[in-house]
Amino acid sequence: MTSLTLDNAHQVVTAASTIVDQLINAARVAGDPDANQSRIYALAHAASATQMAETALAYAERGPDEEHLAHIFIGRFVAELAATIWTRGSDWGIAVDALDPHRSYVSQATAPHVVAAAADLAGSTGIGDDLEMVATTFRQFAADKIAPHAEQIHRHDLDIPQSIIDAVAELGCFGLSIPTEFGGSANGDANDYMAMVIATEELSAASLGAGGSLITRPEILARAIEAGGTDLQKRTWLPSIASGSTLCAVAVTEPDHGSDVAGLKVSATPIEGGWLLNGTKTWCTFAGRANALMVLARTNPDLTAKHRGLSILIVDKPSDDGHEFRHEVDGGVLEGRAIPTLGYRGMHSFEVSFTDWFVPSSHLIGGDDGIGRGFYLQMAGFENGRLQTAARAVGVMQRAWELAREYAADRTVFGAPVADYQLTQVKLGTMASMIQMSRQFSYAVAQKMASGDGALEAAMAKAYVCKAAEWVTRESLQIHGGMGYAEEYEISRLFVDARVLSIFEGADETLCLKLIGRRLIA
């Protein structure tokens, strides 16, 4: 008798969720999270996967293909959790055989013939006609306007052509989350977030660096302005961002502090009429072409709680082509150089330094009321950026799966197409399940964020989905064999691009230890 029923799937996920709750309680009892980092990191990923498994249960109700993909995901997740309990459960007070009653289900859900049978199962997205039209529009746009340039941009580390930026602006991509009253297309409902996630996925499938990431930086700045900007700042900046006339970059990370935002040292010193910026930022993606930098700077160096001494300033600059720039105005200097990277090319990530660079008072988000609120306003933008990053990962994975299927069908080895081999089919089936459940979880988080919640879930989505993208692109490249290692094949670009996803918008370790883990045990 088969154990692959929805009733059994619900029982298995309930059991897994109970164990994760026990792990959370054990982590609370253990005390100092920094003294138990390995445990907290594992807990964060287990809790994230549990949330995804619960989303998979809802997805399974839609039809047999959807149920098939959900079983594969749940089986794989519970097998990994069982391995964790088997090796570390006794340390956490969890019985090593806690999941044994569900071994039959897991065995069947992960059986090679079950997983292989999903090799060609895309599964439905489950979105309505209006959002399906959004997906179709952006998919066609990405194919027509972005994909033809993607390989050349990557191989030669070129700037994104202005034609792409203009086309993205014309399509309204920069205003997806900006209210209609400020020139955007957001109406204040769940579809705003859904449209942003869907558009990001479709653009990223064509190119991570020249497509999906273009709309993340304006999203982060726009959210910060919406959350804390003055009425004048909203009327001034939001329409300009929505139209694409203001191109944005985010300058938060510093060379010595990485994800440790509270330790930032770039200073903003008050002078008559504004502030003088001094210090260096790094990993400022798109800082060259951008004509507005969102800079998180220390306006009060004396506070003990150092995150409370930070504010956000918007720095005007000329838009620059190429890999370096330097500007001098009234004795102040603003300069930057692009950091050579493995992938994620086109937008370029810059190190940017400020030397007595003047910023007018009107450019501090929130004005006087915004002084010391920079950390919180930045987080408002980054929460959305994490959800977008999960959507970017889904787009990259989707394209990698499509390429793997195409190549496996066309390539003959030992007298048969690569696609005919069970191992290939198992890989493709696993990919299909991971991709669709990642997509569905992103949708679920988008709905949650639309209601004013979901910050924790957005971090969970980024943590799980970005690591999944590394696995999917690796296996797609492996199916390509030696050709996958050749730059002339698109999968080589997807492989190196996927690697950055677990690093930016909050490195995976920091996200799990400092955000997900701490919130779970708070």
FENMO-V188739 format. One record per backbone hydrogen bond with DSSP energy under -1.0 kcal/mol. CO is the residue of the C=O (numbers start at 0). NH is the residue of the N-H. If there is no record, write none. Layout:
CO;NH
CO;NH
//
This chain:
2;4
4;8
5;9
6;10
7;11
8;12
9;13
10;14
11;15
12;16
13;17
14;18
15;19
16;20
17;21
18;22
19;23
20;24
21;25
22;26
23;27
24;28
25;29
26;30
31;34
32;35
35;39
36;40
37;41
38;42
39;43
40;44
41;45
42;46
43;47
44;48
45;49
46;50
47;51
48;52
49;53
50;54
51;55
52;56
53;57
54;58
55;59
58;61
62;66
63;67
64;68
65;69
66;70
67;71
68;72
69;73
70;74
71;75
72;76
73;77
74;78
75;79
76;80
77;81
78;82
79;83
80;84
81;85
82;86
83;87
84;88
88;93
94;97
96;99
98;101
99;102
101;105
102;106
103;107
104;108
105;109
110;114
111;115
112;116
114;117
115;118
117;120
127;131
128;132
129;133
130;134
131;135
132;136
133;137
134;138
135;139
136;140
137;141
138;142
139;143
140;144
141;145
141;146
145;148
145;149
148;152
149;153
150;154
151;155
152;157
160;163
160;164
161;165
162;166
163;167
164;168
165;169
166;170
167;172
168;171
171;174
172;175
174;184
177;185
178;181
178;183
179;182
185;179
188;191
189;193
190;194
191;195
192;196
193;197
194;198
195;199
196;200
197;201
198;202
199;203
200;204
202;206
206;211
207;212
210;213
215;219
216;220
217;221
218;222
219;223
220;224
221;225
222;226
223;227
224;228
229;233
230;234
231;235
232;236
233;237
236;240
237;241
238;242
239;244
239;245
246;290
246;291
248;293
250;295
252;281
253;256
253;257
256;259
258;260
259;262
260;263
265;297
266;277
268;275
270;273
272;360
273;270
274;358
275;268
276;356
277;266
278;353
280;351
282;284
283;286
283;349
285;289
287;319
290;316
291;248
292;314
293;250
294;312
296;310
297;267
303;305
304;307
305;308
308;298
308;299
309;373
310;296
311;364
312;294
314;292
322;337
324;335
326;333
328;331
331;328
332;354
333;326
334;352
335;324
336;350
345;159
347;285
348;338
349;283
350;336
351;280
352;334
353;278
354;332
356;276
358;274
359;362
360;363
362;313
363;366
365;368
366;369
367;370
369;372
372;376
373;377
374;378
375;379
376;380
377;381
378;382
380;384
381;385
382;386
383;387
384;388
385;389
386;390
387;391
388;392
389;393
390;394
391;395
392;396
393;397
394;398
395;399
396;400
397;401
398;402
399;403
400;404
401;405
402;406
403;407
404;408
405;409
406;410
407;418
410;417
412;415
415;412
416;419
417;420
420;424
421;425
422;426
423;427
424;428
425;429
426;430
427;431
428;432
429;433
430;434
431;435
432;436
433;437
434;438
435;439
436;440
437;441
438;442
439;443
440;444
441;445
442;446
443;447
444;448
445;449
447;452
448;451
453;457
454;458
455;459
456;460
457;461
458;462
459;463
460;464
461;465
463;467
464;468
465;469
466;470
467;471
468;472
469;473
470;474
471;475
472;476
473;477
474;478
475;479
477;480
479;482
480;483
481;484
482;485
485;488
488;491
489;493
490;494
491;495
492;496
493;497
496;499
497;500
499;502
499;503
501;507
506;510
507;511
508;512
509;513
510;514
510;515
511;516
514;518
515;519
516;520
//
